[in-house]
Amino acid sequence: MVAPDLSTPVGVEVEPPRSRRRLRNYILGGIVGLLLVAIVTANFVRLPYYVISPGQVRPTQDAVQVEGRPTYRDSGEIGYTTVSSSEATAWSALIGWIDPTRDVFPAREVLGDQTHEDNRARNLQLMDSSKQTAEVVALRQLGYDVAATGTGAVIFEVVEGSAADGVLQPGDTVVAVDDQPVGLAEDLVAALAAHEPGDTVTLAIDQGPDEGPVAVPVTLGHHPDDAATAFLGVSSGTRELQFDLPFEVSIDSGDVGGPSAGLAFTLATIDVLTPGSLTGGNDVAVTGTIRLDGTIGPIGGIHQKVETVKDHGSKLFLVPDDEYEEALQYADGLQVVAVSDVTEALEALGSIGGDVEVALAGDAATQ
């Protein structure tokens, strides 16, 4: 008699005993549970980093309100760009390091010596100052007479290793340079521009109403981008800045902070106060700080802003000169135009069919 063949046929599984199946399920369940715990924990464990991510393109036309003058609401939109900046968790930092559209920075590079709350308050202050400057620049571009007054240049930030490092600190207010009064932040810039690297200047720092200013000598350094230009190494704004506007203009920026919407709000105010569409009916994205002389300053997060604009589908993206080359690296077909002042921004909008003649002529106040 031949014994029966008890071997397993090819391709046929032998069902494991119930106890082995149960053990395997316990192990798999335990692994899944541990992974879930790790992911949840990673979402709460804070790291000393910040994650910078793409944000939004926000419309400006409805944000600008004017009383005392005719306004014009038309097709097309000037949008200002934002980025998302958040304290990193272990999980968000991991995603940030993997995702090429995000950047992860040490918290000190973002905050300096400030707390998160201090940084937030400062950015809201910068936004308020930026909106006020945008209103003034827009009205002046249209031919209106707008006077500005202030009580000194308050220091916002000191560049590490610069001439000002160890001499000035955030919160100091410069009220004179070599006995030349400084009422506006622009006065400080102009006074320093008259000097060369290596020159020693005397800054008068306000000590409050009960004490006179203290004289602080500073030897100017070389600008990082131009060795022939004197460099103090601070960013500043005007303390108690006041403008005498010929009529009321207000801009609602919601909960967004920072100064980089300045150019967008300037163009939006011009658009609202002039007939026709400043963008020719197109949706245009804009970024850049704005100065009282109408020049455009640099911003941060240009990589994330380009990604934001591409996702939004804007026809054109206006960026400061300083960020143009970096913006091109990520443009991927997006039309990016570098602008250095309001006139160049208006000319760029005119190139896509925008109604910019009145704004460029600067005679809206007389019409």
C-alpha positions in Angstrom: 0.0 0.0 0.0 1.3 3.4 -1.0 1.2 6.1 1.8 -0.9 9.2 0.9 1.1 12.3 -0.2 0.6 14.9 2.5 2.9 17.5 1.0 1.4 20.9 0.1 0.5 21.4 -3.6 2.3 24.3 -5.3 0.3 27.5 -5.0 -1.9 26.3 -2.1 -1.5 28.0 1.3 -1.9 26.0 4.4 -4.0 28.1 6.8 -1.9 28.8 9.9 -3.3 27.8 13.3 -5.7 30.2 14.9 -3.2 31.1 17.6 -0.6 32.1 15.1 -3.1 34.2 13.2 -4.1 35.9 16.4 -0.5 36.6 17.3 0.2 38.0 13.8 -2.8 40.3 14.1 -1.7 41.5 17.5 1.8 42.3 16.1 0.4 44.1 13.1 -2.1 46.0 15.2 0.6 47.0 17.6 2.8 48.3 14.8 -0.1 50.3 13.4 -0.9 51.6 16.8 2.7 52.7 17.4 2.8 54.4 14.1 -0.3 56.3 14.9 1.0 57.3 18.3 4.3 58.4 16.7 2.4 60.6 14.1 0.1 62.1 16.6 3.0 62.8 19.0 5.0 64.3 16.1 2.2 66.8 15.6 2.6 68.1 19.1 6.3 68.0 19.7 7.7 71.5 19.0 11.1 72.1 17.4 13.1 75.3 17.4 12.4 75.8 13.7 9.8 77.7 11.6 8.2 76.3 8.4 7.6 78.7 5.6 4.9 77.5 3.2 3.0 78.9 0.2 0.1 81.2 1.2 -2.6 83.0 -0.7 -3.1 85.7 -3.3 -5.5 88.1 -1.6 -7.6 90.7 -3.5 -7.2 94.4 -2.8 -9.9 96.3 -4.6 -12.6 95.8 -2.0 -10.0 96.4 0.8 -9.6 100.0 -0.2 -12.3 102.4 0.9 -12.4 106.2 0.0 -14.6 109.0 1.3 -14.8 112.3 -0.3 -13.8 111.3 -3.9 -15.4 109.3 -6.7 -14.3 105.7 -6.8 -14.2 103.1 -9.7 -14.7 99.4 -9.2 -13.8 97.4 -12.3 -12.8 94.0 -13.6 -9.4 92.6 -13.0 -7.8 92.3 -9.6 -4.5 93.3 -8.0 -3.7 90.7 -5.5 -1.1 90.8 -2.7 0.8 87.6 -1.9 1.2 86.0 1.5 3.2 83.1 2.9 2.4 80.9 5.8 4.9 81.0 8.7 4.4 78.5 11.5 6.3 77.1 14.5 7.5 73.7 13.5 6.4 70.4 14.9 8.4 67.3 14.3 5.9 66.3 11.7 5.6 69.7 9.9 9.4 70.0 9.9 9.7 66.6 8.2 7.2 67.6 5.6 9.0 70.9 5.1 12.3 69.2 4.5 10.7 66.8 2.0 8.4 69.3 0.1 10.5 71.5 -2.3 7.9 74.3 -2.0 8.6 74.8 1.7 11.6 76.0 3.6 12.6 75.2 7.2 14.6 77.8 9.2 16.0 77.9 12.7 13.7 79.9 14.9 16.5 82.4 15.7 16.8 83.3 12.0 13.1 84.2 11.9 12.6 85.7 15.4 16.0 87.0 16.3 15.8 87.8 20.0 12.0 88.3 19.9 9.3 85.9 21.1 6.7 84.6 18.7 4.2 87.1 20.2 6.6 90.0 19.9 7.3 89.1 16.3 3.6 88.9 15.5 3.0 92.3 17.1 5.9 93.8 15.1 4.6 92.4 11.8 1.2 93.9 12.4 2.8 97.2 13.2 4.8 97.0 9.9 1.6 96.3 8.0 -0.1 99.4 9.5 2.9 101.5 8.5 2.9 99.9 5.1 -0.7 100.7 4.5 -0.3 104.3 5.5 2.7 104.7 3.2 0.8 103.1 0.4 -2.0 105.6 0.7 0.4 108.5 0.7 2.4 107.2 -2.3 -0.8 106.6 -4.3 -2.2 110.0 -3.7 1.1 111.7 -4.5 1.4 109.7 -7.7 -2.0 111.0 -8.7 -0.9 114.6 -8.0 -2.3 115.3 -4.6 -0.2 117.2 -2.0 0.4 115.1 1.1 2.6 116.3 3.9 4.3 113.9 6.3 5.6 114.5 9.9 7.2 112.3 12.5 9.2 112.5 15.7 12.2 110.4 14.8 13.4 107.1 13.2 12.6 104.2 15.5 14.9 101.2 15.1 13.1 98.0 14.2 16.1 95.7 13.6 19.9 95.7 14.0 22.0 93.6 11.6 24.4 91.4 13.4 28.0 92.3 12.9 27.1 95.7 11.4 28.2 99.2 12.6 25.1 99.5 14.6 25.5 96.1 16.4 26.2 96.7 20.0 25.5 100.5 19.6 21.8 100.6 18.8 19.0 98.2 19.7 15.4 97.8 18.6 13.2 100.5 20.1 15.9 103.2 20.0 14.8 106.4 18.3 17.2 108.5 16.3 16.3 112.2 16.3 19.3 113.7 14.7 22.5 112.8 12.7 25.4 115.2 13.2 22.9 117.8 14.5 20.7 117.4 11.4 17.2 116.8 12.6 15.6 113.4 11.8 11.8 113.4 11.9 11.1 110.7 9.3 12.9 107.3 8.7 13.7 108.7 5.3 15.6 111.5 6.9 17.9 109.0 8.5 18.5 107.2 5.2 19.2 110.5 3.5 21.6 111.7 6.1 23.6 108.5 6.0 23.6 108.4 2.2 25.7 111.7 2.3 28.5 109.8 4.0 31.1 107.2 2.9 32.2 103.9 4.5 34.6 104.7 7.4 33.0 108.0 8.2 32.0 108.6 11.9 28.6 110.1 12.5 27.0 111.2 15.7 23.5 109.9 16.3 21.2 111.6 18.8 19.1 108.9 20.5 16.0 110.1 22.3 16.0 109.3 26.0 12.4 110.3 26.7 10.6 113.5 27.7 12.5 113.8 31.0 16.0 113.6 29.6 17.8 115.1 26.6 19.0 113.0 23.7 22.3 111.1 24.2 25.0 111.5 21.5 26.2 108.1 20.2 29.2 108.1 17.7 29.1 105.3 15.1 31.7 104.5 12.4 29.8 103.5 9.3 30.7 100.2 7.5 30.5 99.0 4.0 27.1 97.9 2.5 27.1 94.1 1.9 26.0 94.6 -1.7 28.1 97.7 -2.5 31.4 98.3 -0.9 31.3 102.0 -1.9 28.1 102.7 0.0 28.0 103.5 3.7 26.1 101.0 5.9 24.8 101.5 9.4 23.0 98.2 9.6 19.4 98.9 10.8 15.9 98.8 9.6 13.7 101.7 10.8 10.3 103.3 10.7 9.0 106.7 11.6 7.8 107.3 15.1 4.4 108.9 15.4 4.1 109.1 11.7 1.3 111.5 10.6 0.0 112.5 7.1 -2.3 115.3 6.1 -4.5 113.5 3.5 -6.8 115.6 1.3 -9.5 113.0 1.9 -10.0 109.8 3.8 -8.5 106.5 2.6 -8.6 103.3 4.6 -7.2 99.9 3.8 -8.5 96.7 5.5 -5.7 94.0 5.6 -7.5 91.7 8.0 -5.1 89.7 10.2 -2.2 89.7 7.8 1.1 91.2 9.0 4.3 92.4 7.5 5.2 95.2 5.0 5.3 93.2 1.7 1.8 94.2 0.5 2.8 97.9 0.3 3.2 98.0 -3.5 -0.1 96.1 -4.0 -2.0 98.5 -1.8 -0.5 101.5 -3.5 -1.6 100.2 -6.9 -5.0 99.2 -5.6 -5.6 102.7 -4.2 -4.6 104.2 -7.6 -6.9 101.8 -9.3 -9.9 102.7 -7.1 -9.3 106.4 -7.7 -8.9 106.3 -11.5 -11.4 105.3 -14.2 -10.8 102.1 -16.2 -9.0 98.9 -15.0 -5.4 99.4 -14.0 -4.7 95.8 -14.9 -6.7 95.8 -18.2 -9.2 93.3 -16.7 -6.5 90.8 -15.8 -5.7 89.3 -12.5 -2.2 90.4 -11.4 -0.2 89.4 -8.3 2.1 91.9 -6.7 4.7 91.8 -3.9 7.1 94.4 -2.6 7.4 96.9 0.2 6.8 100.6 -0.5 8.8 103.6 0.6 7.6 107.2 0.8 9.6 108.1 -2.3 7.7 105.5 -4.3 10.6 103.1 -4.5 10.0 99.4 -4.0 11.9 97.4 -1.3 12.7 93.7 -1.0 10.6 91.1 0.7 11.0 87.6 2.0 9.6 84.2 1.0 9.8 84.9 -2.8 10.0 81.1 -3.5 6.8 80.4 -1.7 5.1 83.5 -3.2 5.9 82.4 -6.7 4.4 78.9 -6.0 1.3 80.7 -4.5 0.9 82.8 -7.7 1.3 79.8 -10.0 -1.4 77.9 -8.1 -3.7 81.0 -8.2 -3.3 81.4 -12.0 -2.5 85.2 -12.1 -1.4 86.5 -15.5 1.5 88.6 -14.2 3.6 88.7 -11.0 5.4 92.0 -10.2 8.4 91.6 -7.9 11.1 93.9 -6.5 14.4 94.0 -8.4 16.2 92.3 -5.6 14.0 89.2 -5.8 13.7 88.9 -9.6 16.5 86.4 -10.3 15.4 84.1 -7.5 11.7 84.4 -8.6 12.7 83.3 -12.1 14.2 80.1 -10.7 10.7 78.9 -9.8 8.6 80.8 -12.3 8.0 77.7 -14.6 6.2 79.8 -17.3 4.8 82.4 -15.0 5.4 85.9 -16.3 7.5 87.7 -13.8 8.5 91.4 -14.1 11.0 93.2 -11.9 10.1 96.7 -10.8 12.0 99.3 -8.8 9.4 102.0 -8.3 5.7 102.8 -8.7 6.3 104.2 -12.2 7.8 101.0 -13.4 5.0 99.0 -11.9 2.4 101.1 -13.7 4.3 100.7 -17.0 4.3 97.0 -16.5 0.5 97.0 -16.0 0.2 99.2 -19.1 2.1 96.6 -21.1 -0.8 94.1 -20.6 -3.5 96.6 -21.5 -4.0 98.4 -18.2 -5.5 101.9 -18.1 -2.5 103.7 -16.6 -2.4 107.0 -18.4 -4.0 109.1 -15.7 -1.8 107.6 -13.0 1.4 108.1 -15.0 0.5 111.7 -15.9 0.0 112.4 -12.2 -2.8 114.9 -12.7 -5.8 113.2 -11.3 -6.0 115.8 -8.5 -6.7 118.5 -11.1 -9.4 116.6 -13.1 
